[in-house]
Amino acid sequence: TAYPLEINPRSAEILGNLGNVHQELGNFDDAVASYKLALAIKPNSAELLSNLGISLQSQGKTDDAVENLRKALTIKPDYAPAHYNLGISLQAQAQIEPALGSFREALRWMPGNALIHVNLAAALQALGKTDEERAVVLKNSEPFTDGLLKALSEGAANLLHKRGNDGQAAMILSLVLTTSRRDKSLLGTANALI
């Protein structure tokens, strides 16, 4: 049986998809290698540059992640995932004000994305802007049920925890606690991270 890469080893799409699979499995070295091969074929792909940035961030190579995410945005300024991931990388560098700008720009292009709203609120909280942060969470959690908001928040917190950002993970869970029905399971998860 021939595999897609045996048939067309110079397919940026196939290599990018392979990078996505490696990223999902947590094989960040292989993801980076796949994205770099894909970019050698298609160097002006904002999507590939953004995905490379995510993998580099997952490896703790934040400076390289920021560089690739910014490159993606010079190619495609309206690419919301790159703005969002740039915000995550900037937060990891403790550059909260620029991260805030990235999250706001991501929301400009994807206004209904709950995960972006949660991270924007976490950045606002980190800057001590609690009134604005609560308003963001309350305003944008209305379309979601408590269960969906809880699931999204736990997912974001778990991802941040895996990336070593326990402080951000706890902040996200505490934000949801302030706006939801004081779910005991979220409280337990938040306390475990603190």
Kinemage of the C-alpha trace (Angstrom):
@kinemage 1
@onewidth
@group {chain A} dominant
@subgroup {mainchain}
@vectorlist {calphas} color= white
{ca thr a 1} P 0.000 0.000 0.000
{ca ala a 2} L 1.336 3.382 -0.978
{ca tyr a 3} L 1.012 6.202 1.562
{ca pro a 4} L 0.295 9.802 0.517
{ca leu a 5} L 3.872 10.937 1.190
{ca glu a 6} L 5.214 8.067 -0.944
{ca ile a 7} L 3.006 9.220 -3.796
{ca asn a 8} L 3.788 12.934 -3.398
{ca pro a 9} L 6.644 13.605 -0.958
{ca arg a 10} L 6.588 17.320 -1.820
{ca ser a 11} L 3.017 17.986 -0.767
{ca ala a 12} L 2.858 20.891 1.674
{ca glu a 13} L -0.730 19.973 2.546
{ca ile a 14} L 0.148 16.395 3.467
{ca leu a 15} L 3.204 17.483 5.460
{ca gly a 16} L 1.136 20.146 7.231
{ca asn a 17} L -1.526 17.582 8.115
{ca leu a 18} L 1.195 15.255 9.387
{ca gly a 19} L 2.449 18.111 11.557
{ca asn a 20} L -1.094 18.580 12.890
{ca val a 21} L -1.287 14.902 13.847
{ca his a 22} L 2.076 15.062 15.604
{ca gln a 23} L 0.974 18.260 17.383
{ca glu a 24} L -2.223 16.581 18.629
{ca leu a 25} L -0.232 13.581 19.872
{ca gly a 26} L 2.226 15.819 21.700
{ca asn a 27} L 5.129 14.867 19.400
{ca phe a 28} L 6.321 18.450 19.110
{ca asp a 29} L 9.752 17.673 17.611
{ca asp a 30} L 8.094 15.725 14.790
{ca ala a 31} L 5.439 18.421 14.370
{ca val a 32} L 8.112 21.113 14.012
{ca ala a 33} L 10.009 18.972 11.492
{ca ser a 34} L 6.850 18.369 9.438
{ca tyr a 35} L 5.860 22.036 9.420
{ca lys a 36} L 9.376 23.087 8.397
{ca leu a 37} L 9.338 20.621 5.495
{ca ala a 38} L 5.932 21.932 4.437
{ca leu a 39} L 7.159 25.522 4.684
{ca ala a 40} L 10.141 24.680 2.467
{ca ile a 41} L 7.547 23.899 -0.211
{ca lys a 42} L 5.024 26.620 0.646
{ca pro a 43} L 6.928 29.354 2.524
{ca asn a 44} L 4.130 31.934 2.485
{ca ser a 45} L 1.499 29.857 4.252
{ca ala a 46} L 0.129 31.742 7.256
{ca glu a 47} L -1.526 28.550 8.476
{ca leu a 48} L 1.727 26.556 8.410
{ca leu a 49} L 3.674 29.370 10.083
{ca ser a 50} L 0.996 29.658 12.765
{ca asn a 51} L 0.999 25.907 13.379
{ca leu a 52} L 4.790 25.929 13.565
{ca gly a 53} L 4.504 28.706 16.144
{ca ile a 54} L 2.124 26.606 18.249
{ca ser a 55} L 4.514 23.644 18.190
{ca leu a 56} L 7.492 25.825 19.058
{ca gln a 57} L 5.540 27.338 21.955
{ca ser a 58} L 4.724 23.818 23.132
{ca gln a 59} L 8.455 23.088 23.148
{ca gly a 60} L 9.073 26.176 25.262
{ca lys a 61} L 10.721 28.034 22.358
{ca thr a 62} L 8.639 31.135 22.892
{ca asp a 63} L 10.863 33.581 21.003
{ca asp a 64} L 10.798 31.353 17.913
{ca ala a 65} L 7.046 30.901 18.305
{ca val a 66} L 6.472 34.669 18.417
{ca glu a 67} L 8.683 35.169 15.358
{ca asn a 68} L 6.751 32.616 13.280
{ca leu a 69} L 3.353 33.849 14.449
{ca arg a 70} L 4.269 37.431 13.538
{ca lys a 71} L 5.467 36.219 10.143
{ca ala a 72} L 2.103 34.497 9.649
{ca leu a 73} L 0.322 37.751 10.436
{ca thr a 74} L 2.383 39.745 7.933
{ca ile a 75} L 1.145 37.311 5.288
{ca lys a 76} L -2.456 37.127 6.496
{ca pro a 77} L -3.294 39.950 8.936
{ca asp a 78} L -6.852 38.711 9.482
{ca tyr a 79} L -5.814 35.188 10.537
{ca ala a 80} L -7.452 34.943 13.966
{ca pro a 81} L -5.719 31.709 15.097
{ca ala a 82} L -2.315 33.375 14.658
{ca his a 83} L -3.450 36.416 16.668
{ca tyr a 84} L -4.779 34.125 19.411
{ca asn a 85} L -1.641 31.975 19.537
{ca leu a 86} L 0.554 35.070 19.495
{ca gly a 87} L -1.379 36.215 22.569
{ca ile a 88} L -0.679 32.881 24.279
{ca ser a 89} L 3.037 33.119 23.432
{ca leu a 90} L 3.268 36.741 24.578
{ca gln a 91} L 1.582 35.810 27.864
{ca ala a 92} L 4.198 33.095 28.325
{ca gln a 93} L 6.821 35.853 27.991
{ca ala a 94} L 4.946 37.936 30.597
{ca gln a 95} L 4.141 40.526 27.896
{ca ile a 96} L 0.545 40.901 29.041
{ca glu a 97} L -0.317 44.231 27.349
{ca pro a 98} L 0.775 43.004 23.889
{ca ala a 99} L -1.000 39.691 24.563
{ca leu a 100} L -4.149 41.634 25.343
{ca gly a 101} L -3.871 43.356 21.960
{ca ser a 102} L -3.448 40.009 20.218
{ca phe a 103} L -6.527 38.563 21.921
{ca arg a 104} L -8.564 41.642 21.012
{ca glu a 105} L -7.427 41.383 17.392
{ca ala a 106} L -8.312 37.666 17.344
{ca leu a 107} L -11.802 38.566 18.607
{ca arg a 108} L -12.147 41.106 15.830
{ca trp a 109} L -11.981 38.235 13.335
{ca met a 110} L -13.641 35.525 15.470
{ca pro a 111} L -16.003 37.347 17.852
{ca gly a 112} L -17.889 34.237 18.959
{ca asn a 113} L -14.877 32.216 20.083
{ca ala a 114} L -15.284 31.492 23.797
{ca leu a 115} L -11.678 30.392 24.292
{ca ile a 116} L -10.404 33.749 23.069
{ca his a 117} L -12.820 35.520 25.445
{ca val a 118} L -11.601 33.431 28.381
{ca asn a 119} L -7.946 34.190 27.608
{ca leu a 120} L -8.706 37.883 27.126
{ca ala a 121} L -10.356 37.897 30.539
{ca ala a 122} L -7.343 36.111 32.065
{ca ala a 123} L -5.009 38.742 30.572
{ca leu a 124} L -7.209 41.533 31.914
{ca gln a 125} L -7.167 39.891 35.332
{ca ala a 126} L -3.374 39.608 35.218
{ca leu a 127} L -3.245 43.374 34.634
{ca gly a 128} L -5.574 43.969 37.566
{ca lys a 129} L -8.433 45.108 35.353
{ca thr a 130} L -10.985 43.011 37.224
{ca asp a 131} L -14.058 45.098 36.415
{ca glu a 132} L -13.314 44.998 32.690
{ca glu a 133} L -12.441 41.287 32.953
{ca arg a 134} L -15.744 40.410 34.635
{ca ala a 135} L -17.644 42.400 32.026
{ca val a 136} L -15.882 40.494 29.223
{ca val a 137} L -16.640 37.125 30.783
{ca leu a 138} L -20.239 37.946 31.693
{ca lys a 139} L -21.043 39.544 28.350
{ca asn a 140} L -19.562 36.749 26.315
{ca ser a 141} L -20.606 33.768 28.396
{ca glu a 142} L -24.300 34.528 27.854
{ca pro a 143} L -24.580 32.543 24.588
{ca phe a 144} L -23.040 29.492 26.251
{ca thr a 145} L -24.598 27.153 28.731
{ca asp a 146} L -22.809 26.733 32.040
{ca gly a 147} L -21.814 23.229 30.927
{ca leu a 148} L -20.215 24.389 27.690
{ca leu a 149} L -18.426 27.268 29.374
{ca lys a 150} L -17.177 24.854 32.035
{ca ala a 151} L -15.939 22.395 29.393
{ca leu a 152} L -14.179 25.106 27.391
{ca ser a 153} L -12.575 26.530 30.508
{ca glu a 154} L -11.439 23.147 31.773
{ca gly a 155} L -10.022 22.382 28.317
{ca ala a 156} L -8.120 25.660 28.247
{ca ala a 157} L -6.907 25.129 31.810
{ca asn a 158} L -5.758 21.582 31.054
{ca leu a 159} L -3.878 22.733 27.954
{ca leu a 160} L -2.191 25.539 29.884
{ca his a 161} L -1.342 23.099 32.683
{ca lys a 162} L 0.264 20.701 30.158
{ca arg a 163} L 2.300 23.632 28.828
{ca gly a 164} L 3.445 24.479 32.368
{ca asn a 165} L 1.274 27.573 32.747
{ca asp a 166} L -0.448 26.566 35.986
{ca gly a 167} L -0.967 30.177 37.071
{ca gln a 168} L -2.910 30.978 33.893
{ca ala a 169} L -4.857 27.720 34.184
{ca ala a 170} L -5.929 28.579 37.725
{ca met a 171} L -6.872 32.116 36.608
{ca ile a 172} L -9.137 30.784 33.864
{ca leu a 173} L -10.894 28.440 36.262
{ca ser a 174} L -11.300 31.176 38.858
{ca leu a 175} L -12.820 33.469 36.222
{ca val a 176} L -15.436 30.868 35.427
{ca leu a 177} L -16.106 30.361 39.113
{ca thr a 178} L -16.916 34.050 39.480
{ca thr a 179} L -19.456 33.914 36.661
{ca ser a 180} L -20.964 30.446 36.988
{ca arg a 181} L -22.826 28.639 39.714
{ca arg a 182} L -19.752 27.909 41.843
{ca asp a 183} L -19.302 24.432 40.402
{ca lys a 184} L -17.516 22.274 43.008
{ca ser a 185} L -15.542 20.278 40.393
{ca leu a 186} L -14.047 23.481 38.955
{ca leu a 187} L -13.134 24.619 42.452
{ca gly a 188} L -11.288 21.344 43.055
{ca thr a 189} L -9.404 21.631 39.749
{ca ala a 190} L -8.441 25.250 40.458
{ca asn a 191} L -7.233 24.407 43.955
{ca ala a 192} L -5.117 21.537 42.610
{ca leu a 193} L -3.299 23.948 40.286
{ca ile a 194} L -2.680 26.678 42.847
